[in-house]
Amino acid sequence: MEPLKKIVSKTVVMASTNIDTDQIIPARFLTVTTRTGLGKALFADLRYAPDGTPNMNFVLNRPEAAGSTILVAGHNFGCGSSREHAPWALVDHGLRAVVSTAIADIFTNNALKNGLLPVIVDSVTHRWLIEHPDAEVTIDLQSTLLTLPDGRSIRFPIEPFARHCLLNGIDELGYLLGKLAQIEQYESARGWREHA
């Protein structure tokens, strides 16, 4: 996983509420167990016509969305079933953060474990972001601040261990492997290594 310290990007806005994981990545694309290649299936039923041609009215298909790494989403983003493929698809598409007033708990956990930063903001900030699509904002994970173009900064919550992992580009297993020498020393001091 790539370390995530600061994101400076224009935003792309999907203001619809209750965007669930089946909209993020439809079930027919869940047959893979790899994290790569799912970006093309992201919002497939919204991004493409039934014949597979791009729907140019869909926000992610518009030229101004190219290169955006911050998605501003409507309230209750990522609700629905638990599918780790949803953050995989968002990250594979190039997104690094989702900003909303509420993001589903299971989606939040899956996102944090896969290098996607969920950012919760107040309704006033959210409304400003919705009304200013393409605004360039800064999300600083070290300071836990989202900064708007006018200089206003809004603090966002994040669990400390998840923040540590994102800043260092590691997942839970990577964290444990980084402590391997200490674990082995602890086991040896108690005689546990001799019986293994």
MIDOSE-1310 file (N, C-alpha, C; in nm, 2 decimals, decimal comma, always signed):
residues 196
mepl	+0,09/-0,12/+0,00/+0,00/+0,00/+0,00/+0,09/+0,12/+0,00; +0,05/+0,22/-0,08/+0,13/+0,34/-0,09/+0,10/+0,44/+0,03; +0,20/+0,49/+0,09/+0,18/+0,59/+0,21/+0,09/+0,70/+0,16; +0,00/+0,75/+0,25/-0,09/+0,86/+0,22/-0,06/+0,96/+0,33
kkiv	-0,01/+1,07/+0,29/+0,02/+1,18/+0,39/-0,06/+1,31/+0,36; -0,06/+1,35/+0,23/-0,13/+1,47/+0,19/-0,19/+1,45/+0,05; -0,31/+1,49/+0,03/-0,37/+1,49/-0,10/-0,41/+1,63/-0,14; -0,36/+1,67/-0,25/-0,40/+1,80/-0,31/-0,46/+1,77/-0,44
sktv	-0,59/+1,80/-0,46/-0,66/+1,76/-0,58/-0,79/+1,84/-0,59; -0,83/+1,85/-0,72/-0,97/+1,90/-0,74/-1,06/+1,79/-0,70; -1,18/+1,83/-0,67/-1,28/+1,73/-0,63/-1,37/+1,69/-0,74; -1,43/+1,57/-0,73/-1,53/+1,53/-0,82/-1,65/+1,50/-0,73
vmas	-1,77/+1,55/-0,77/-1,89/+1,54/-0,68/-1,99/+1,45/-0,73; -2,04/+1,36/-0,64/-2,15/+1,27/-0,66/-2,24/+1,29/-0,54; -2,34/+1,38/-0,55/-2,42/+1,43/-0,44/-2,53/+1,34/-0,40; -2,56/+1,23/-0,47/-2,67/+1,14/-0,43/-2,64/+1,08/-0,30
tnid	-2,75/+1,07/-0,22/-2,74/+1,01/-0,09/-2,76/+0,85/-0,10; -2,71/+0,78/+0,00/-2,72/+0,64/+0,01/-2,67/+0,56/-0,11; -2,55/+0,61/-0,16/-2,48/+0,53/-0,27/-2,43/+0,40/-0,20; -2,49/+0,29/-0,24/-2,45/+0,17/-0,17/-2,34/+0,09/-0,25
tdqi	-2,29/-0,01/-0,18/-2,17/-0,08/-0,24/-2,21/-0,15/-0,37; -2,34/-0,19/-0,39/-2,38/-0,25/-0,52/-2,37/-0,15/-0,63; -2,39/-0,02/-0,60/-2,38/+0,08/-0,70/-2,23/+0,11/-0,73; -2,15/+0,11/-0,62/-2,01/+0,13/-0,64/-1,94/+0,03/-0,72
ipar	-1,97/-0,10/-0,70/-1,93/-0,21/-0,78/-2,03/-0,32/-0,79; -2,10/-0,33/-0,90/-2,21/-0,43/-0,91/-2,16/-0,57/-0,88; -2,25/-0,66/-0,83/-2,21/-0,79/-0,78/-2,15/-0,88/-0,89; -2,18/-0,85/-1,02/-2,13/-0,94/-1,12/-1,98/-0,92/-1,14
fltv	-1,92/-0,82/-1,08/-1,77/-0,80/-1,09/-1,70/-0,85/-0,97; -1,77/-0,92/-0,88/-1,71/-0,97/-0,75/-1,64/-1,10/-0,76; -1,62/-1,15/-0,88/-1,56/-1,29/-0,89/-1,41/-1,29/-0,88; -1,35/-1,18/-0,87/-1,20/-1,17/-0,86/-1,15/-1,15/-0,72
ttrt	-1,03/-1,19/-0,69/-0,97/-1,17/-0,56/-0,85/-1,09/-0,56; -0,83/-1,02/-0,67/-0,72/-0,92/-0,68/-0,77/-0,78/-0,67; -0,68/-0,69/-0,63/-0,73/-0,55/-0,61/-0,72/-0,47/-0,74; -0,65/-0,52/-0,83/-0,62/-0,44/-0,96/-0,73/-0,48/-1,06
glgk	-0,75/-0,38/-1,15/-0,84/-0,40/-1,26/-0,99/-0,37/-1,23; -1,02/-0,34/-1,11/-1,16/-0,32/-1,08/-1,21/-0,17/-1,10; -1,11/-0,08/-1,13/-1,14/+0,05/-1,16/-1,24/+0,07/-1,28; -1,22/-0,02/-1,38/-1,31/-0,01/-1,49/-1,45/-0,05/-1,46
alfa	-1,47/-0,13/-1,35/-1,61/-0,17/-1,31/-1,67/-0,07/-1,21; -1,59/+0,03/-1,17/-1,64/+0,13/-1,07/-1,77/+0,20/-1,12; -1,88/+0,20/-1,05/-2,00/+0,26/-1,09/-2,05/+0,21/-1,23; -2,02/+0,09/-1,26/-2,04/+0,04/-1,40/-2,18/+0,06/-1,45
dlry	-2,28/+0,04/-1,37/-2,42/+0,06/-1,41/-2,46/+0,21/-1,43; -2,38/+0,30/-1,38/-2,40/+0,44/-1,40/-2,31/+0,50/-1,50; -2,19/+0,44/-1,51/-2,09/+0,50/-1,61/-2,11/+0,46/-1,75; -2,18/+0,34/-1,77/-2,19/+0,28/-1,90/-2,33/+0,26/-1,94
apdg	-2,36/+0,27/-2,07/-2,49/+0,23/-2,12/-2,49/+0,08/-2,13; -2,61/+0,02/-2,15/-2,62/-0,12/-2,16/-2,53/-0,18/-2,27; -2,50/-0,11/-2,38/-2,42/-0,16/-2,48/-2,27/-0,14/-2,45; -2,24/-0,08/-2,33/-2,10/-0,07/-2,29/-2,03/+0,07/-2,33
tpnm	-2,11/+0,15/-2,40/-2,05/+0,28/-2,43/-2,06/+0,38/-2,31; -1,96/+0,46/-2,29/-1,96/+0,55/-2,17/-2,07/+0,65/-2,17; -2,13/+0,67/-2,06/-2,24/+0,76/-2,03/-2,17/+0,90/-2,00; -2,16/+0,99/-2,10/-2,08/+1,11/-2,08/-2,15/+1,21/-1,98
nfvl	-2,28/+1,17/-1,94/-2,34/+1,26/-1,84/-2,30/+1,22/-1,70; -2,23/+1,10/-1,68/-2,19/+1,05/-1,55/-2,06/+1,13/-1,51; -2,06/+1,18/-1,39/-1,95/+1,27/-1,35/-1,81/+1,21/-1,37; -1,79/+1,09/-1,34/-1,65/+1,03/-1,36/-1,61/+1,02/-1,51
nrpe	-1,70/+1,03/-1,60/-1,67/+1,02/-1,74/-1,64/+1,16/-1,80; -1,67/+1,26/-1,73/-1,65/+1,40/-1,78/-1,50/+1,43/-1,78; -1,46/+1,51/-1,88/-1,32/+1,55/-1,89/-1,27/+1,62/-1,77; -1,35/+1,70/-1,70/-1,30/+1,77/-1,59/-1,28/+1,68/-1,46
aags	-1,32/+1,56/-1,47/-1,30/+1,47/-1,36/-1,16/+1,40/-1,37; -1,10/+1,40/-1,49/-0,97/+1,34/-1,51/-0,87/+1,38/-1,41; -0,81/+1,29/-1,34/-0,70/+1,32/-1,25/-0,75/+1,35/-1,11; -0,88/+1,37/-1,08/-0,93/+1,39/-0,95/-0,91/+1,27/-0,86
tilv	-0,86/+1,30/-0,74/-0,84/+1,19/-0,65/-0,92/+1,20/-0,52; -1,01/+1,30/-0,52/-1,10/+1,32/-0,40/-1,25/+1,32/-0,45; -1,32/+1,22/-0,40/-1,47/+1,21/-0,43/-1,55/+1,27/-0,32; -1,63/+1,37/-0,35/-1,72/+1,43/-0,25/-1,86/+1,36/-0,28
aghn	-1,90/+1,28/-0,18/-2,02/+1,20/-0,20/-2,13/+1,24/-0,11; -2,25/+1,20/-0,14/-2,37/+1,23/-0,06/-2,37/+1,16/+0,07; -2,46/+1,19/+0,16/-2,48/+1,13/+0,29/-2,49/+0,98/+0,28; -2,43/+0,91/+0,37/-2,44/+0,77/+0,39/-2,38/+0,69/+0,27
fgcg	-2,26/+0,73/+0,23/-2,19/+0,67/+0,12/-2,14/+0,53/+0,17; -2,15/+0,43/+0,08/-2,09/+0,30/+0,11/-2,18/+0,21/+0,19; -2,31/+0,25/+0,20/-2,40/+0,16/+0,28/-2,43/+0,03/+0,20; -2,50/-0,06/+0,26/-2,53/-0,18/+0,19/-2,44/-0,30/+0,24
ssre	-2,43/-0,39/+0,15/-2,35/-0,51/+0,19/-2,20/-0,48/+0,20; -2,14/-0,57/+0,28/-1,99/-0,56/+0,30/-1,92/-0,62/+0,18; -1,85/-0,54/+0,11/-1,77/-0,59/+0,00/-1,65/-0,51/-0,01; -1,53/-0,57/+0,01/-1,41/-0,51/+0,01/-1,37/-0,46/-0,13
hapw	-1,44/-0,52/-0,23/-1,42/-0,48/-0,37/-1,45/-0,33/-0,40; -1,54/-0,28/-0,31/-1,58/-0,14/-0,33/-1,47/-0,04/-0,32; -1,39/-0,04/-0,20/-1,28/+0,04/-0,20/-1,17/+0,00/-0,29; -1,16/-0,12/-0,33/-1,06/-0,17/-0,43/-1,08/-0,10/-0,56
alvd	-1,21/-0,09/-0,60/-1,25/-0,03/-0,73/-1,22/+0,12/-0,72; -1,25/+0,19/-0,61/-1,23/+0,33/-0,60/-1,08/+0,36/-0,61; -1,00/+0,29/-0,54/-0,85/+0,31/-0,54/-0,80/+0,27/-0,68; -0,84/+0,17/-0,74/-0,79/+0,13/-0,87/-0,82/+0,23/-0,97
hglr	-0,93/+0,30/-0,95/-0,97/+0,41/-1,04/-0,88/+0,54/-1,02; -0,82/+0,54/-0,91/-0,73/+0,66/-0,88/-0,77/+0,75/-0,77; -0,88/+0,71/-0,71/-0,93/+0,79/-0,59/-0,86/+0,76/-0,47; -0,83/+0,86/-0,38/-0,76/+0,84/-0,26/-0,84/+0,87/-0,14
avvs	-0,95/+0,95/-0,16/-1,03/+0,99/-0,04/-1,17/+1,01/-0,09; -1,26/+0,98/+0,01/-1,41/+1,01/-0,01/-1,45/+1,10/+0,11; -1,51/+1,21/+0,07/-1,56/+1,31/+0,17/-1,71/+1,31/+0,17; -1,77/+1,30/+0,29/-1,91/+1,30/+0,31/-1,95/+1,34/+0,45
taia	-2,08/+1,36/+0,47/-2,13/+1,38/+0,61/-2,14/+1,25/+0,69; -2,16/+1,14/+0,62/-2,16/+1,01/+0,68/-2,12/+0,90/+0,58; -2,04/+0,81/+0,63/-1,99/+0,70/+0,55/-2,01/+0,58/+0,63; -2,07/+0,47/+0,57/-2,10/+0,35/+0,64/-1,99/+0,29/+0,71
dift	-2,01/+0,24/+0,83/-1,90/+0,19/+0,92/-1,82/+0,07/+0,85; -1,89/-0,02/+0,79/-1,82/-0,14/+0,73/-1,73/-0,09/+0,61; -1,79/+0,00/+0,53/-1,72/+0,06/+0,42/-1,60/+0,13/+0,47; -1,62/+0,21/+0,58/-1,50/+0,29/+0,64/-1,39/+0,19/+0,67
nnal	-1,42/+0,09/+0,74/-1,32/-0,01/+0,78/-1,25/-0,07/+0,66; -1,32/-0,11/+0,56/-1,26/-0,17/+0,44/-1,18/-0,06/+0,37; -1,23/+0,06/+0,36/-1,15/+0,17/+0,30/-1,02/+0,19/+0,36; -1,02/+0,20/+0,49/-0,90/+0,23/+0,57/-0,79/+0,12/+0,55
kngl	-0,84/+0,00/+0,54/-0,75/-0,12/+0,53/-0,69/-0,13/+0,38; -0,75/-0,05/+0,29/-0,71/-0,06/+0,15/-0,66/+0,07/+0,09; -0,62/+0,16/+0,18/-0,55/+0,29/+0,13/-0,65/+0,40/+0,08; -0,77/+0,39/+0,12/-0,87/+0,49/+0,08/-0,91/+0,56/+0,21
lpvi	-0,90/+0,70/+0,21/-0,92/+0,78/+0,33/-1,07/+0,82/+0,33; -1,15/+0,78/+0,43/-1,28/+0,83/+0,44/-1,28/+0,96/+0,53; -1,33/+1,07/+0,48/-1,33/+1,20/+0,55/-1,47/+1,24/+0,58; -1,50/+1,26/+0,71/-1,63/+1,30/+0,75/-1,62/+1,45/+0,79
vdsv	-1,71/+1,53/+0,72/-1,72/+1,67/+0,75/-1,86/+1,72/+0,79; -1,87/+1,84/+0,85/-2,00/+1,89/+0,89/-2,08/+1,93/+0,76; -2,21/+1,95/+0,79/-2,30/+1,97/+0,67/-2,27/+2,10/+0,60; -2,22/+2,20/+0,67/-2,19/+2,33/+0,61/-2,08/+2,32/+0,51
thrw	-1,97/+2,25/+0,55/-1,85/+2,22/+0,47/-1,89/+2,14/+0,35; -1,97/+2,03/+0,38/-2,02/+1,94/+0,27/-2,10/+2,02/+0,17; -2,19/+2,10/+0,21/-2,27/+2,18/+0,12/-2,18/+2,27/+0,03; -2,08/+2,33/+0,09/-1,99/+2,41/+0,02/-1,92/+2,33/-0,09
lieh	-1,87/+2,21/-0,05/-1,80/+2,12/-0,15/-1,90/+2,08/-0,26; -2,02/+2,05/-0,23/-2,12/+2,01/-0,33/-2,15/+2,12/-0,43; -2,15/+2,24/-0,37/-2,18/+2,36/-0,46/-2,06/+2,41/-0,54; -1,95/+2,36/-0,51/-1,82/+2,40/-0,58/-1,75/+2,28/-0,63
pdae	-1,81/+2,21/-0,73/-1,75/+2,10/-0,79/-1,62/+2,15/-0,86; -1,52/+2,06/-0,86/-1,39/+2,09/-0,92/-1,30/+2,18/-0,83; -1,35/+2,21/-0,71/-1,27/+2,29/-0,62/-1,14/+2,22/-0,58; -1,03/+2,28/-0,58/-0,91/+2,22/-0,53/-0,90/+2,23/-0,38
vtid	-0,89/+2,11/-0,32/-0,88/+2,11/-0,17/-0,76/+2,03/-0,13; -0,72/+2,05/-0,01/-0,60/+1,97/+0,05/-0,65/+1,89/+0,16; -0,62/+1,77/+0,16/-0,65/+1,68/+0,28/-0,51/+1,64/+0,33; -0,48/+1,68/+0,46/-0,36/+1,65/+0,52/-0,38/+1,55/+0,63
lqst	-0,34/+1,43/+0,61/-0,36/+1,32/+0,71/-0,28/+1,34/+0,83; -0,16/+1,40/+0,82/-0,08/+1,42/+0,94/-0,14/+1,52/+1,04; -0,20/+1,62/+0,99/-0,27/+1,72/+1,08/-0,42/+1,69/+1,09; -0,47/+1,60/+1,01/-0,61/+1,56/+1,00/-0,70/+1,69/+0,97
lltl	-0,65/+1,76/+0,87/-0,72/+1,88/+0,83/-0,76/+1,87/+0,68; -0,88/+1,91/+0,65/-0,92/+1,94/+0,51/-0,92/+2,09/+0,49; -0,85/+2,14/+0,39/-0,84/+2,28/+0,37/-0,91/+2,32/+0,24; -1,00/+2,41/+0,25/-1,07/+2,46/+0,13/-0,99/+2,57/+0,06
pdgr	-1,02/+2,60/-0,07/-0,94/+2,70/-0,14/-0,93/+2,84/-0,08; -1,03/+2,87/+0,01/-1,03/+3,01/+0,07/-0,94/+3,00/+0,20; -0,88/+2,89/+0,23/-0,79/+2,88/+0,35/-0,86/+2,82/+0,47; -0,99/+2,81/+0,47/-1,06/+2,75/+0,59/-1,02/+2,60/+0,60
sirf	-0,99/+2,56/+0,73/-0,95/+2,43/+0,75/-1,05/+2,36/+0,85; -1,08/+2,24/+0,82/-1,18/+2,16/+0,89/-1,11/+2,03/+0,94; -1,11/+2,01/+1,07/-1,05/+1,89/+1,13/-1,15/+1,77/+1,10; -1,09/+1,66/+1,07/-1,18/+1,54/+1,05/-1,13/+1,43/+1,14
piep	-1,22/+1,34/+1,18/-1,18/+1,23/+1,28/-1,13/+1,11/+1,20; -1,03/+1,05/+1,27/-0,98/+0,92/+1,21/-0,92/+0,84/+1,33; -0,94/+0,71/+1,33/-0,89/+0,63/+1,44/-0,74/+0,63/+1,43; -0,67/+0,65/+1,54/-0,52/+0,66/+1,54/-0,44/+0,55/+1,48
farh	-0,48/+0,42/+1,50/-0,41/+0,31/+1,44/-0,43/+0,32/+1,29; -0,55/+0,34/+1,24/-0,57/+0,35/+1,10/-0,49/+0,46/+1,03; -0,48/+0,58/+1,10/-0,40/+0,69/+1,06/-0,26/+0,65/+1,05; -0,21/+0,58/+1,15/-0,07/+0,54/+1,15/-0,04/+0,45/+1,03
clln	-0,13/+0,35/+1,00/-0,11/+0,26/+0,89/-0,11/+0,33/+0,76; -0,21/+0,42/+0,74/-0,22/+0,50/+0,61/-0,09/+0,59/+0,59; -0,05/+0,66/+0,70/+0,07/+0,74/+0,68/+0,19/+0,66/+0,65; +0,20/+0,54/+0,69/+0,32/+0,45/+0,67/+0,30/+0,36/+0,55
gide	+0,18/+0,35/+0,49/+0,16/+0,27/+0,38/+0,16/+0,12/+0,41; +0,11/+0,09/+0,53/+0,11/-0,05/+0,57/-0,04/-0,09/+0,61; -0,06/-0,22/+0,60/-0,19/-0,27/+0,65/-0,16/-0,34/+0,79; -0,26/-0,41/+0,85/-0,24/-0,46/+0,98/-0,13/-0,57/+0,98
lgyl	-0,13/-0,65/+0,87/-0,02/-0,75/+0,87/+0,11/-0,69/+0,85; +0,12/-0,59/+0,77/+0,25/-0,51/+0,76/+0,30/-0,45/+0,89; +0,20/-0,41/+0,97/+0,23/-0,35/+1,10/+0,29/-0,46/+1,19; +0,23/-0,58/+1,19/+0,28/-0,69/+1,27/+0,41/-0,74/+1,23
lgkl	+0,43/-0,75/+1,10/+0,56/-0,79/+1,04/+0,67/-0,69/+1,08; +0,64/-0,56/+1,09/+0,73/-0,46/+1,13/+0,77/-0,48/+1,28; +0,70/-0,55/+1,36/+0,73/-0,58/+1,50/+0,78/-0,72/+1,52; +0,82/-0,79/+1,41/+0,86/-0,93/+1,42/+0,98/-0,95/+1,51
aqie	+1,08/-0,87/+1,51/+1,19/-0,88/+1,59/+1,15/-0,87/+1,74; +1,07/-0,78/+1,77/+1,02/-0,76/+1,91/+0,94/-0,88/+1,95; +0,85/-0,93/+1,86/+0,77/-1,05/+1,90/+0,86/-1,17/+1,92; +0,96/-1,19/+1,84/+1,05/-1,30/+1,86/+1,13/-1,29/+1,99
qyes	+1,17/-1,17/+2,02/+1,25/-1,15/+2,14/+1,16/-1,18/+2,26; +1,03/-1,13/+2,26/+0,94/-1,16/+2,36/+0,92/-1,31/+2,38; +0,90/-1,38/+2,27/+0,88/-1,52/+2,28/+1,00/-1,60/+2,33; +1,12/-1,55/+2,29/+1,24/-1,62/+2,33/+1,26/-1,60/+2,48
argw	+1,23/-1,48/+2,53/+1,25/-1,45/+2,67/+1,16/-1,53/+2,76; +1,05/-1,58/+2,71/+0,96/-1,67/+2,78/+0,97/-1,82/+2,75; +1,06/-1,85/+2,67/+1,08/-1,99/+2,63/+0,98/-2,04/+2,53; +0,90/-1,96/+2,47/+0,80/-2,00/+2,38/+0,86/-2,05/+2,25
reha	+0,97/-1,99/+2,20/+1,03/-2,02/+2,07/+1,09/-2,16/+2,08; +1,13/-2,21/+2,19/+1,19/-2,34/+2,20/+1,09/-2,45/+2,17; +0,97/-2,43/+2,20/+0,86/-2,53/+2,18/+0,79/-2,52/+2,05; +0,82/-2,43/+1,97/+0,75/-2,41/+1,84/+0,81/-2,50/+1,74
